[in-house]
Amino acid sequence: MLATRIPLWSSLALAYPVIAFVSISTTSAPVTVRIAYAFSQLGYLLLAAGVFSGSFKVLGLSNRKHTLIAGMAVLMIGIILTNVTT
């Protein structure tokens, strides 16, 4: 049986949007704002990963173009959710 390696740096970086979501969950913000904030933070992370490393392998993004497109899409979802809520 082949053991697959978990991408360490991508996994550690993914803790950033998770921690951001947990920290905003302690506020009285509506649920959609909390989810929008988490999506926005994940979008920023994916864009940074696309620019600096060109991949985010923990989510299966091994190409710079795919990582940047996913980052823009997730960030736009966060922005749209924020604007729909407010």
Number of C-alpha atoms within 10 A of each C-alpha: 3 4 5 6 7 10 13 11 11 17 14 10 16 18 12 15 19 14 13 16 19 13 11 17 15 9 9 9 10 13 12 15 21 23 18 25 22 23 26 25 23 26 26 18 23 31 25 17 21 23 14 10 13 19 23 26 17 17 13 11 18 15 14 19 14 17 27 24 15 18 24 18 17 23 24 16 18 24 17 13 19 18 11 11 11 8
